[in-house]
Structures are given as structure tokens and as C-alpha cells.
Amino acid sequence: MQTYNPIQASIAQAHFCVSRGYPNFTPPGGSCPCGVNIYQEHRWPDGHITGISVERAGKGLITACPHCHRTFCD
């Protein structure tokens, strides 16, 4: 089960980056220009789900929006 919580996920990503010496590419507050928070669960009409869970945010470097795929590294 995945936990979607923008505040906790943002903290998990910040901790992941600091602990490994990586830059944090995520936008402030998790707000992507597409209008959807990267850390919020979004259910699409075809049934698939996008979003970055707390668990995923704590395990890997986030470089793009899971909803629109816009990169944060450019």
C-alpha cells in the first residue's frame, strides 16, 4: 500500500537528497506547473494512478513530474 501525503513525501525527498548529497530538484511545495502536486495521488479516467508516495519519495531521486512528465532538471 502506498501513502500519499504531500508534506510527509516532501520531507522524505529532502531527507533522501541530504543524506546522499544529491540536489533536490523538486518544485517548492511539490507544485508542478501542470497544476497538480507531484506528491498527490491522481486517478486517471483509464484507471491508472500517478503521484509520488511517501515511500517512493524516500527511496529515490525525483527529477520529473509523475503526472505530466515535465523534467525539473533543465
URLINFEN-V763300 format. One record per backbone hydrogen bond with DSSP energy under -1.0 kcal/mol. NH is the residue of the N-H (numbers start at 0). CO is the residue of the C=O. E is the energy in kcal/mol with one decimal. If there is no record, write none. Layout:
BEGIN
nh | co | e
NH | CO | E
NH | CO | E
END
This chain:
BEGIN
nh | co | e
8 | 4 | -3.0
9 | 5 | -2.0
10 | 6 | -2.0
11 | 7 | -2.4
12 | 8 | -2.4
13 | 9 | -2.3
14 | 10 | -2.6
15 | 11 | -2.4
16 | 12 | -2.5
17 | 13 | -2.5
18 | 14 | -2.7
19 | 15 | -1.0
21 | 16 | -2.4
29 | 26 | -2.6
30 | 27 | -1.3
31 | 35 | -1.2
34 | 31 | -2.3
37 | 29 | -3.0
39 | 36 | -1.8
41 | 49 | -2.8
43 | 47 | -2.8
46 | 43 | -2.4
49 | 41 | -2.4
51 | 37 | -2.1
53 | 2 | -3.0
56 | 52 | -2.5
57 | 53 | -1.4
58 | 55 | -1.4
64 | 69 | -2.5
68 | 64 | -1.3
71 | 62 | -3.3
END
